[in-house]
Amino acid sequence: MIGQGVYTLSEVSRYTSLDYKLPRETARTWFKPRSDLKGRGPVFQSDYEPVGGDFAVSFLNFVDAYVASFFRRNFVKPKVIRRAHQLLQAKMRTSHPFAHAKLSTDGIRIIHEEMTEVDDAELIDVISQQLLFSEFTSRLTRLRYDVDTRLAYELQIATGVVMNPRLSFGKPVVQNTGVSTYIIARQYVANNKDAALVARLFKITEAGVLNAYQFENSLGRAA
């Protein structure tokens, strides 16, 4: 797990999007069979085997869910998301097509022109609408990709806040540092919101302190 990120399904739900909270149950059924054994089974397969009662997913799993959540927020049916993921797995020859750079550079075209096998115009309609096309492209430009594997290795989840599996097990950190936004936000509150003091203590910028606080506050974790 070192360098690959570690996330519970609750964290997948929490971090997937700040403007659209993915229900925890949805995150669960994307990665684990339903408790009543109904449905078609998980959409994504975790990169990690369960250990006892613990279940975790990798950063690339998280990015798959991050992209899929965009489609879900725009009312794309689960069967369409599932089929798109399956087809792109084969076309891109990767287990994580939604986390692949090709989805960012050519993915709109691939989905729009080549995904007719989905047999559902819904996904194409979502992407082809100009407003959503722009929003989807913007979402993917927040990702940075490895030049060799072409897979995502960092997500700018908010202003001045990144998630990188090589830093703090992939949890949100202040950009250009390895310092947890959660720790910074709590220290900022504990020190009477003195950004200059906290910045000196952790050797980061005051802007970094404020970005961390704003991010954690948006999650309801700053108090």
Residue pairs with C-beta under 8 A, 6 or more apart in sequence:
1 48
1 56
1 58
1 169
3 165
3 166
4 47
4 58
4 59
4 60
4 165
4 170
5 58
5 59
5 60
5 62
5 163
5 165
5 169
5 170
6 48
6 56
6 57
6 58
6 169
6 170
7 15
7 56
7 57
7 58
7 59
7 61
7 62
7 170
8 55
8 56
9 24
9 27
9 28
9 31
9 32
9 55
9 57
10 24
10 27
11 62
11 171
12 22
12 27
12 31
12 57
12 61
12 62
12 65
13 21
13 22
13 23
13 24
13 26
13 27
14 21
14 219
15 62
15 66
15 157
15 163
15 172
16 22
16 27
16 62
16 65
16 66
16 69
17 66
17 69
17 70
17 73
18 157
18 158
18 218
18 219
20 69
20 70
20 72
20 73
22 65
22 69
22 72
26 72
27 65
29 39
29 42
30 42
30 43
30 44
30 65
30 68
31 42
31 43
31 44
31 45
31 46
31 55
31 57
31 61
31 65
32 42
32 55
33 39
33 41
33 42
40 79
40 82
43 68
43 78
43 81
43 82
43 85
44 57
44 61
44 64
44 65
44 68
44 85
45 95
46 55
46 56
46 57
46 58
46 61
47 57
47 58
47 60
47 61
47 95
48 55
48 56
48 57
48 58
57 65
58 165
59 152
59 153
59 163
59 164
59 165
59 170
60 95
60 96
60 99
60 151
60 152
61 96
62 163
62 170
63 96
63 98
63 99
63 143
63 152
63 155
64 85
64 96
64 97
64 98
64 99
66 98
66 155
67 98
67 99
67 103
67 139
67 140
68 81
68 85
68 98
70 135
70 136
70 139
71 80
71 81
71 84
71 123
71 126
72 78
72 81
74 126
74 132
75 122
75 126
76 122
76 123
76 126
77 120
77 122
79 120
80 118
80 120
80 122
80 123
81 123
83 117
83 118
83 119
83 120
84 111
84 115
84 118
84 123
85 97
85 98
87 115
87 117
87 118
88 97
88 98
88 100
88 103
88 107
88 110
88 111
88 115
89 95
89 97
91 97
91 110
91 114
92 100
92 102
92 103
94 100
94 151
96 151
97 103
99 143
99 151
99 152
100 107
100 145
100 150
100 151
100 152
101 145
101 150
101 151
101 152
102 110
102 150
103 110
103 140
104 137
104 140
104 141
104 143
104 145
107 140
108 127
108 133
108 136
108 137
111 123
111 124
111 127
112 124
112 127
112 128
115 123
115 124
116 124
118 124
126 132
126 136
127 133
127 136
142 155
142 156
142 157
143 152
143 154
143 155
143 156
144 152
144 153
144 154
144 155
144 156
145 151
145 152
145 153
146 152
146 153
153 164
153 165
153 166
154 162
154 163
154 164
155 162
155 163
155 164
156 162
156 175
157 163
157 172
157 215
158 172
158 211
158 214
158 215
158 218
159 211
159 214
159 215
160 174
160 175
160 207
160 208
160 211
160 212
160 215
161 172
161 173
161 174
161 175
161 181
161 211
161 212
161 215
162 172
162 173
162 175
163 170
163 171
163 172
163 173
164 170
164 173
167 173
167 178
168 178
168 180
171 180
171 182
172 180
172 181
172 182
172 215
173 179
173 180
173 181
174 181
174 184
174 204
174 208
174 209
174 211
174 212
175 208
175 211
176 208
177 202
177 204
177 208
179 202
179 204
179 208
179 212
181 211
181 212
181 215
181 216
182 212
182 216
182 221
184 198
184 202
184 204
184 208
184 209
184 212
184 213
184 216
185 212
185 213
185 215
185 216
185 217
185 221
185 222
186 216
186 222
187 198
187 201
187 202
188 194
188 195
188 198
188 209
188 210
188 212
188 213
188 222
189 213
189 222
189 223
191 197
191 198
193 213
195 206
195 209
195 210
196 206
198 209
199 205
199 206
199 208
199 209
202 209
213 222
216 222
